Amino acid sequence: MRLREWRDDDAPAVLRAFQSPDLRHQAPWPVVTLQDAVGWIAAWPGAGHAFAVTIGELVVGNVAVAGIDAHGNGWVSYWVVPAYRGRGIAAAATDELARWAFGERGLHRLELGHRTDNPASCRVATKAGFRPEGIERAKLCYDGVRYDVERHARLATDR
Ligand SMILES: CC(C)(COP(=O)(O)OP(=O)(O)OC[C@H]1O[C@@H](n2cnc3c(N)ncnc32)[C@H](O)[C@@H]1OP(=O)(O)O)[C@@H](O)C(=O)NCCC(=O)NCCS
């Protein structure tokens, strides 16, 4: 498994990935056409740093840090395509992203949040060294339903 910059010619792989219904909320807009996928890739440089997670030539996921602020904080997100889940890819890629964000980008605190009904994401966060910091009640609203979110964070100084 490796991380690399997203490339324009990854758009078909991005489009295929977003056909998974549980990735619906992982993009700021619906990714349903090739043009949407091109736009998803093109938008990252303004929003933060995103890396394609690859196995050989195959794109299997994404890890990203966005929302970087003046305090050295950043917001982490991740997804893996369904066929490659359950192999430790998200946890390893998120750990590698964190090391890059602390070591190369000079950040101090990385945060993430997962819905409390997403135990796989909780496990990924914990395995990647992001400690739980508490529940944010009713933080997200999808299709008229509100969801609690658990916040996790990893500091550059965490051991
Ligand atoms: C969450 C997601 C990134 C996990 O990717 P992955 O590569 O399968 O993750 P890993 O293999 O590194 O780890 C998954 C862990 O969750 C565990 N897990 C999976 N489903 C679970 C469930 N229903 N309940 C509890 N644990 C679960 C696995 O057993 C594994 O833990 P383990 O290594 O201790 O056995 C992937 O499912 C995904 O992309 N989901 C849709 C998008 C998403 O939810 N992103 C996160 C938003 S906060």
The ligand as an SDF file (V2000), in Angstrom:
LIG
                    3D

 48 50  0  0  0  0  0  0  0  0999 V2000
  -14.3510    2.9290    7.4390 C   0  0  0  0  0  0  0  0  0  0  0  0
  -13.4570    2.4180    6.3240 C   0  0  0  0  0  0  0  0  0  0  0  0
  -12.5480    3.5530    5.8640 C   0  0  0  0  0  0  0  0  0  0  0  0
  -12.6020    1.2570    6.8690 C   0  0  0  0  0  0  0  0  0  0  0  0
  -11.6570    0.8690    5.8490 O   0  0  0  0  0  0  0  0  0  0  0  0
  -10.8210   -0.5020    6.0210 P   0  0  0  0  0  0  0  0  0  0  0  0
   -9.6430   -0.4450    5.0900 O   0  0  0  0  0  0  0  0  0  0  0  0
  -11.7250   -1.6680    5.9380 O   0  0  0  0  0  0  0  0  0  0  0  0
  -10.3070   -0.3580    7.5280 O   0  0  0  0  0  0  0  0  0  0  0  0
   -9.2590   -1.3000    8.3010 P   0  0  0  0  0  0  0  0  0  0  0  0
   -9.2280   -2.6380    7.6300 O   0  0  0  0  0  0  0  0  0  0  0  0
   -7.9960   -0.5430    8.4740 O   0  0  0  0  0  0  0  0  0  0  0  0
   -9.9300   -1.4130    9.7270 O   0  0  0  0  0  0  0  0  0  0  0  0
  -11.3090   -1.7050    9.8650 C   0  0  0  0  0  0  0  0  0  0  0  0
  -11.5510   -2.1460   11.3030 C   0  0  0  0  0  0  0  0  0  0  0  0
  -12.9450   -2.0160   11.5740 O   0  0  0  0  0  0  0  0  0  0  0  0
  -13.4250   -3.2510   12.0380 C   0  0  0  0  0  0  0  0  0  0  0  0
  -14.8250   -3.3310   11.6520 N   0  0  0  0  0  0  0  0  0  0  0  0
  -15.3200   -3.4260   10.4060 C   0  0  0  0  0  0  0  0  0  0  0  0
  -16.6680   -3.4660   10.4660 N   0  0  0  0  0  0  0  0  0  0  0  0
  -17.0020   -3.3690   11.7780 C   0  0  0  0  0  0  0  0  0  0  0  0
  -18.2290   -3.3500   12.4810 C   0  0  0  0  0  0  0  0  0  0  0  0
  -19.4150   -3.4110   11.8430 N   0  0  0  0  0  0  0  0  0  0  0  0
  -18.2030   -3.2460   13.8240 N   0  0  0  0  0  0  0  0  0  0  0  0
  -17.0250   -3.1560   14.4790 C   0  0  0  0  0  0  0  0  0  0  0  0
  -15.8140   -3.1560   13.8660 N   0  0  0  0  0  0  0  0  0  0  0  0
  -15.8170   -3.2710   12.5260 C   0  0  0  0  0  0  0  0  0  0  0  0
  -12.5450   -4.2830   11.3920 C   0  0  0  0  0  0  0  0  0  0  0  0
  -12.6050   -5.5260   12.0900 O   0  0  0  0  0  0  0  0  0  0  0  0
  -11.1900   -3.6010   11.5370 C   0  0  0  0  0  0  0  0  0  0  0  0
  -10.6870   -3.6710   12.8580 O   0  0  0  0  0  0  0  0  0  0  0  0
   -9.5480   -4.7760   13.2850 P   0  0  0  0  0  0  0  0  0  0  0  0
   -8.3560   -4.5150   12.4130 O   0  0  0  0  0  0  0  0  0  0  0  0
   -9.3170   -4.5140   14.7180 O   0  0  0  0  0  0  0  0  0  0  0  0
  -10.1660   -6.1240   13.0030 O   0  0  0  0  0  0  0  0  0  0  0  0
  -14.2960    1.8800    5.1230 C   0  0  0  0  0  0  0  0  0  0  0  0
  -15.2410    0.9400    5.6200 O   0  0  0  0  0  0  0  0  0  0  0  0
  -15.0470    2.9700    4.3710 C   0  0  0  0  0  0  0  0  0  0  0  0
  -14.4900    3.5780    3.4550 O   0  0  0  0  0  0  0  0  0  0  0  0
  -16.3140    3.2150    4.7650 N   0  0  0  0  0  0  0  0  0  0  0  0
  -17.1340    4.2190    4.0920 C   0  0  0  0  0  0  0  0  0  0  0  0
  -16.6030    5.6410    4.3170 C   0  0  0  0  0  0  0  0  0  0  0  0
  -16.3970    5.9660    5.7800 C   0  0  0  0  0  0  0  0  0  0  0  0
  -17.1700    5.5620    6.6480 O   0  0  0  0  0  0  0  0  0  0  0  0
  -15.3260    6.7470    6.0400 N   0  0  0  0  0  0  0  0  0  0  0  0
  -15.0540    7.2380    7.3840 C   0  0  0  0  0  0  0  0  0  0  0  0
  -15.9620    8.3870    7.6770 C   0  0  0  0  0  0  0  0  0  0  0  0
  -15.7000    8.9930    9.3230 S   0  0  0  0  0  0  0  0  0  0  0  0
  1  2  1  0
  2  3  1  0
  2  4  1  0
  2 36  1  0
  4  5  1  0
  5  6  1  0
  6  7  2  0
  6  8  1  0
  6  9  1  0
  9 10  1  0
 10 11  2  0
 10 12  1  0
 10 13  1  0
 13 14  1  0
 14 15  1  0
 15 16  1  0
 15 30  1  0
 16 17  1  0
 17 18  1  0
 17 28  1  0
 18 19  1  0
 18 27  1  0
 19 20  2  0
 20 21  1  0
 21 22  1  0
 21 27  2  0
 22 23  1  0
 22 24  2  0
 24 25  1  0
 25 26  2  0
 26 27  1  0
 28 29  1  0
 28 30  1  0
 30 31  1  0
 31 32  1  0
 32 33  2  0
 32 34  1  0
 32 35  1  0
 36 37  1  0
 36 38  1  0
 38 39  2  0
 38 40  1  0
 40 41  1  0
 41 42  1  0
 42 43  1  0
 43 44  2  0
 43 45  1  0
 45 46  1  0
 46 47  1  0
 47 48  1  0
M  END
$$$$
